[in-house]
Amino acid sequence: MHRRSILSLGLAVAVAAAAPFAQAKTQHHGHASAQRPASAVVTPYPADPTQHMNQLNGDTSAPVLAEGAKGPAVVRAQVMLDRAWFSPGEIDGVFSTNMKHAVAAFQLARGLPTSGRIDAATWGALGQQQAPVFGTYVVTPQDMAGPYVKIPDDPVEESRLPTLGYQNPEEALGERFHVSPRLLAALNKDRPLREGQMIVVPDVLKAQALAGKATGIRIAKSERMLYLLGEGDKVIGAFPVSFGGAENPLQPGQMSIVTKVMNPNYSYDPSLLKNPKADEKLRLPPGPNNPVGVVWLGLSKEHWGIHGTAEPSQMARVQTNGCVRLTNWDVSRLATVADKGMAVDVQA
């Protein structure tokens, strides 16, 4: 099966937010491919990573941002949203529809008009108690050593592997910092990944505490968003999701979480897949490139669950073989507050 398209650190980078953006395609497990814009950041950069980080953090501009915007201000807003539990999906410097829904959910939670645009009031709410957006990270020997694995295109061969782990350091670091490998490369032009190298990263690890106890989940199909609910059904978090199409529809109605499995195996059953690549049932080993990612929250509807993915760039952009899919980092965060018995309300 095709996996994430990981771009090298020698990429040509757009020199301004208004510069043209290239298109990239990825496929996974027979899902529809989708085009999405590449990311951009302003160049040139200081050679010293700390100086570069300080330069980025020193940008306190607050332009009005709306769907279609690109550039460093969008990256800052994406990191702030991510840390506040309102995920834009993969941080890539592009104001997508996913980000618009995340902004609207954040505005709703903060009592602001739900325009889906980042205006002065929204910038102010995002910036409350937030640490600087960018940080530095020193690449470790383990980052470079892995172990990494080449994922085959044949499920039978996959089933023979001990794990479906990351394929390279770019992929691993991208997931750790919730950032597209392309943007990570752009932020560190002329800083090749190697042991001991200091790089600039989005500092997503300084997440805020969830604003209240999670009491339920609402999935809005029309918005392709999963909303985390608190007392009184107040929205306290939001994550973009993908789910099945007409052949494997996610039906509106009430379900509940019945199981929670961390680092799950995947039961490959060709009878449940739209375009199976093997005729036999298989057990695929765990790992971030497993078809269900690093977490499985089983639902009361047989064969359905909320889970991770090997394709974070495709959140809410493709139809799947079924189930409800989040990025690995979003489903991992969701799993810290979602337990067995939690209600899941699916709305059209």
N, C-alpha and C positions, 0 to 999 in steps of 0.2 A: 504494500500500500504506500502511496505517496505520503511523505511527511512534510514538516515545515520547510519552507524555502529559507535556508540560513544564508545570508549574504555576507561576503567577506568584509574585513575591516578596511579594504582598499576602495570602498565605494566612492563614487562621485557624490558629493553632498550638495543639496540646494543651498545657495548662499544667502537667501532671505526668505521670509515667510511667504512672499508673493511669487517665489520662483516656481516654475513648472514642476509637477510631481510625476514620477514614473509610476507604472502600474505593475503589480506583482500578482501571480496566481499560485494557489496551493490547492491540493486535493487530499482527501483522507477517507479511506474506507468506502470509496464509491460515492461520496457526497458531491453535490454540485459544486463546481469551482466558482470562485467569485473574484472580481477585481476590486482592489482597494488601493487607496493612495499611499505612496511612501511618505516618510516623515521628513521634516526639514528642521534645521537649526541654523542660527546665524554663525557665520565664519568671518574672519579668522579667529582662532582661539589662542590664548596664551599657552606657551609650551608647558609651563608648570601646571599640573593638575589642580593644586590648591588655589593658585591664582585664578585659574579658569573657573573653579567652583565659586570662588568669592565674586567673580565678575557676574556669573549667572545669578547668584543669590542677591546681588546688588541691584538687579533690575526689579524695581517696584512699580513699574507701569501697570495700569489697570484698564486696558482698552476694553470696550464692549466687544464681546465675542459671541458669534452665532455659528450655526451649522455651516460648514465649508471653510471656516477659518483655519489657518495653519501657522505653525511657528512656535517660538519659545514661550509666549504667553499661554498658548494652549497647553504646552507641556506642564507649566506651573499649575494651571488649573486642574489638569488631569491628576497630578500627584496629590494636590489638596483634596480633590474628590475621593480618590482612592483611600487616603488616610482617614477620611471621615465616614467610610463604609458606603460610599456611593460610587461604585466602580464604573469607569468608562470602558472597562475591558483592558486590552493591551495599551499601554501608554506609548503613543506614537507621534504626538504632535499634530494630530489632525482632528478637528472638531467634527465628529461623525454623528450619525443619528443615535448611536449608542450613547455618546456623550451628552447629546441633547436630552435624552430621557433621564440620564443620571442627574443632570443639572436640574431638570424640572422636579425630580423626586427630592433632591436636596433642598430646593426652594420650598417645596411643600412642607418638608420636615422642619424648616426654619421659619415658617410663617410668612414667606415672601411670595409675591406674584409668580405663578408657575409659567414663566415665559419660555423656559428652556434656553434663554440667553444669559450670558454672564455680564451683568451690569454692575454699577458701583456698589449697590447694596449686596449683591451676591458675592462680589470680591471681598467685601467687608466681612460677611458671614464665613466665607471660606478661610479667611486669614486669622480668625480668632483662635488663639492658643496654638497656632501652627508653628513648628520649627522651620528653619530654612529648607527649601524644597530640594536642593541638590546637595549631595555629599560626595565623599571620595571613598574608594575601596581599593585595597591592595590585593592583587591576584595571588592566590596561595598555590603551593605545590599541588594540593588536592584538586583545586579548580582546573589545573592543566592536565592532571593525571587521570581524572575520572574515577572509576572506569567508564569509558564511553563505548557505545555499541552502534554498529551500523544496522539499522532496522530494515529487514528484507521486505520485499513486496508480496511475499507468499505467507499466508497465515500458518501453513503447515511448518514452514521454516521458523516463523516467529514462535510457535509453540515449543520449539526445541531450545530456545534461548533461556538462560537463567533469569533474565530480567529484560524489560523493555525500557531501558534507561535513556538518559540524554545521549544525543549523538555527538556533541562537541561542546566546548566551553561556552561558545556564544549562546547556544540554546539554554544551557544550565544557568548562566548569569542573567539572561533575559528573563527567565522565569523567577529567579530570586528577586529581581528588582522590578518585576511586572512591566517590563519594557520590551518593545520590539527589538530584535537583534539589529535591525537597520538603524534605529535611533541610537542604540548603544554604540554602534560603530561610528555614527555621525558625531556623537558627543566626544568621541575619543579618536578623532582623525589623527593619524601619525603616532598613535599610542598602541602598538600591536599588543594583543593579549599574550603575556608571558609571565612567568613566575616573578613576583616582586614588583611588577608594574602597577603604579597607582593609576586608577581610572576614575572618571567622573560618572556618577550614577544618580538616577532619581531616588531620593531618600524616602522610599515607601515604608521603611521599617518602623518609622515613628508614627504608627497608627494611633488614632484617638480611641478612647474607650467608647463602646457602643452606648448610645443615649437611651438607656433603659433595658429592661429584661425582654428578650425576644419571646413572643407568645405564639407566633404563627407565621405562615408564608402565604403570599398571594402571587400567583403567576399570571401576568397579563399577556395573553397571546398577541393581541393587536400591537403591543409595544415591544414584544420580545424582551420582557424584563421580569425578573424575580424580585419581589419586594419583601423585605423582612419587616414584620409587624411587631409593635410593642403593645402596651396596655391601651385599650380602646381602639385597637386596629390602627394606631398611629404608625405611619411609615418611619422606620428608623434606619433603614439601609436598603440598597438596591444594587442589582447585578444584571448585566446583559446575559441572555441565554439563547441557545438554539434548541429546537425540538423537531419532531417528525412532521412530515408533510401529509398529503392526502392519503398515502398508502399506510402511514403509521401515525394517525392523528392523535394529538393530545386533546382529549375531550374535556370540555368544561365540566366542573363538578368538584366534589369534595373528596380528598384523599388524606392519607396521613403517612408519616414516616414510620416504617416498621423495623428497619434495620439500619445500622451504621457500621460500615466496614472501611478501615483505613488501609491504603495500599492494596487494593483488591486484585485478585485474579479476574480474568474476563472469560466468560463461557461463550465461546464462538459457536453459534447455532445458525447454520445457513438458512434454515427455514424462517428465521426472524429478520433476515437482512434483505435489502432491496437488490443489491448486486454482489452476492457472495463470491469470494475468490477461492473457496474450497467447498467440497461437497460433504465433508464430515464434520461432526462436532469436535471442537478442540478446546483445550484450556490454554489461554494465553497468559504468560507470566505477568506479575505486577510491574509497575514502573510508570513514570510520567508520560511515556509514549504508549502506554496501554490504552485501548479504545475508550475506557471509562476513567482514565486518569488516576489520580491518587486518592480519591474518596468515592465511595458509593453509599448514597442515602436511599435505601430501598423503599419504594412506595407500596401502598396497599393494593394498587392495581398490578396484577401479575406481570412480570418482566419489565416493569417501569421503575425508574429511579432518577434521582438528581445526582449528577456525577461530574467529574472533570473531563479534560480533553487533551489530546495531543496537538490540537490546532487552535491556540489562543487567539490568533489573528482573525479567525473566522466567526467569532461570537456574534450571533444574531444575523449572520450574513449568509448562512447556508441552511438547508434542511438536513436532518439527520435520519438515521435508521430508527429513530424513536427516542424516548426518554428526554430528560431535560439536562442540558449540558452547560456548564460554566467553565471559565478558566480554572486551572488547577489551584491558583492562589485564592480565587474567590470561593471555590467550593471548600477549600481547607478552612478558610475563615468562617464560612457558613457553618461548617461542622462543629466549630467550637461553641456555638450557641443553639444549634438545632439538635434535638434529641428524639428518641423513639416516642411516638405518640403525638408529636407536634402536627397540627392540622395544616394541610396544604390545599388552598382554594384556587382552582384553575378557572380563570375568566376568559371569555372570548376576546 
